[in-house]
Amino acid sequence: MEAYDHAILDQGAQEIVDTAKRTHSEVHGPIPLPTRIERYTVLSGPHVDKKARHQFEIRTHKRLIDILEATPRTIEALNKLSLPAGVDIKIKQR
């Protein structure tokens, strides 16, 4: 899971964990992964002043949730789950 806001990311992760536990699946997580920080530096003025700059950054927070032995009922419940806007999910099956 990824999001720019850690609060909605934690809320979405908690909803996924609760749904998986309700369907009697074993859950590991949410495990916080390193936050990716992208920094951008731009000149504040269009002319001479090279020392005057503004810095902006975007933080991408990540969480990992392992659902072990997911049943078809668990997968169906997770597909019906609606998560907060701004939360991106990547699902991998092993």
C-alpha positions as CSV (number, residue, x, y, z in Angstrom):
1,M,0.0,0.0,0.0
2,E,1.2,3.5,-0.8
3,A,-0.1,7.0,0.0
4,Y,1.1,10.5,0.5
5,D,-0.8,10.9,3.8
6,H,0.2,8.4,6.5
7,A,-3.1,8.9,8.4
8,I,-5.3,7.6,5.6
9,L,-2.8,4.9,4.8
10,D,-3.0,3.6,8.4
11,Q,-6.8,3.8,8.3
12,G,-6.9,1.8,5.1
13,A,-4.5,-0.8,6.4
14,Q,-6.6,-1.2,9.5
15,E,-9.7,-1.8,7.4
16,I,-7.9,-4.5,5.4
17,V,-6.6,-6.2,8.6
18,D,-10.0,-6.2,10.2
19,T,-11.6,-7.6,7.1
20,A,-9.1,-10.4,6.8
21,K,-9.4,-11.3,10.5
22,R,-13.2,-11.4,10.2
23,T,-12.9,-14.0,7.5
24,H,-10.5,-16.1,9.7
25,S,-7.3,-15.5,7.8
26,E,-3.9,-15.2,9.4
27,V,-2.5,-11.6,9.0
28,H,1.0,-10.2,9.4
29,G,1.2,-6.5,9.4
30,P,0.8,-3.7,8.6
31,I,4.6,-3.5,8.4
32,P,5.9,0.1,7.8
33,L,8.4,0.2,4.9
34,P,10.8,3.1,4.3
35,T,9.3,6.4,3.2
36,R,10.4,7.6,-0.2
37,I,11.2,11.3,-0.2
38,E,11.5,13.2,-3.5
39,R,12.9,16.7,-3.1
40,Y,12.7,19.4,-5.7
41,T,14.7,22.7,-5.6
42,V,13.6,25.6,-7.8
43,L,14.9,29.1,-8.1
44,S,12.6,31.6,-6.4
45,G,13.4,34.5,-8.7
46,P,13.6,34.5,-12.5
47,H,16.7,36.6,-12.6
48,V,20.1,36.9,-11.0
49,D,19.8,35.6,-7.4
50,K,21.1,32.1,-7.6
51,K,21.2,31.7,-3.8
52,A,17.4,32.3,-3.4
53,R,15.7,28.9,-3.8
54,H,12.7,27.1,-2.6
55,Q,12.6,23.4,-1.7
56,F,9.6,21.2,-2.0
57,E,9.3,17.5,-1.1
58,I,6.8,14.7,-1.6
59,R,6.8,11.9,0.9
60,T,5.4,8.5,-0.1
61,H,4.5,6.3,2.8
62,K,4.3,2.5,2.4
63,R,2.9,-0.4,4.4
64,L,3.1,-4.1,3.8
65,I,0.3,-6.5,4.8
66,D,0.8,-10.3,4.5
67,I,-2.4,-12.4,4.4
68,L,-1.5,-16.1,4.8
69,E,-3.8,-18.8,3.5
70,A,-6.5,-16.5,2.1
71,T,-9.8,-18.2,1.5
72,P,-12.1,-17.3,-1.4
73,R,-14.3,-15.7,1.1
74,T,-11.4,-13.4,2.2
75,I,-10.6,-12.4,-1.3
76,E,-14.3,-11.6,-2.1
77,A,-14.5,-9.5,1.1
78,L,-11.3,-7.6,0.2
79,N,-12.5,-6.9,-3.4
80,K,-15.8,-5.4,-2.0
81,L,-13.8,-3.2,0.5
82,S,-13.8,0.5,-0.3
83,L,-10.6,2.3,0.9
84,P,-10.0,6.0,1.4
85,A,-9.1,8.1,-1.7
86,G,-5.4,8.5,-2.2
87,V,-4.5,5.0,-1.1
88,D,-2.8,2.9,-3.8
89,I,-2.8,-0.9,-3.5
90,K,-0.7,-3.5,-5.2
91,I,-1.7,-7.1,-4.8
92,K,0.8,-10.0,-5.3
93,Q,-0.1,-13.6,-5.0
94,R,2.6,-16.2,-4.1
